[in-house]
Amino acid sequence: MPIPRVTATPAALELIARLQELHGPLMFHQSGGCCDGSQPMCFANGEFRTGGSDVLLGHIASTPFYMGRDQFEYWKHTQLILDVTPGRGSSFSLEIPLGVRFLIRSRVFTEEELGNLESGVAGES
């Protein structure tokens, strides 16, 4: 079975479902910038413009997850695990008014997993 590059905890999936009820289809982007830019940001789908410097890592609950290409180069050997923590970030991410924020946990892929990753990472060189 192919291994996804990005997945989510049950708490993150619950929050995504709640945000989908409030805002409709969503998207995630993680830019790798400083401060809150290094955290995953959740937007209404299409409210953040992706471009040639972004990589589509996969989908979580039908929600596309993009990462800046430069940051992907550092993370390409890890599985990203979307999670939630209490506290307010200082970003425009949709979950912030709810008093929580998304964060990324990660784990390094095994050699076997690296050979069995989900295909279709858009923009990967």
CORPETA-V548326 format. One record per helix or strand of 2 or more residues. SS is the DSSP state (2 for helix, 1 for strand). FROM is the first residue (numbers start at 0). TO is the last residue. Records with the same first field share a line. If there is no record, write none. Layout:
SS = FROM-TO + FROM-TO
This chain:
1 = 5-7 + 25-29 + 40-43 + 53-59 + 62-67 + 77-85 + 99-107
2 = 9-22 + 34-37 + 68-74 + 95-97 + 110-113
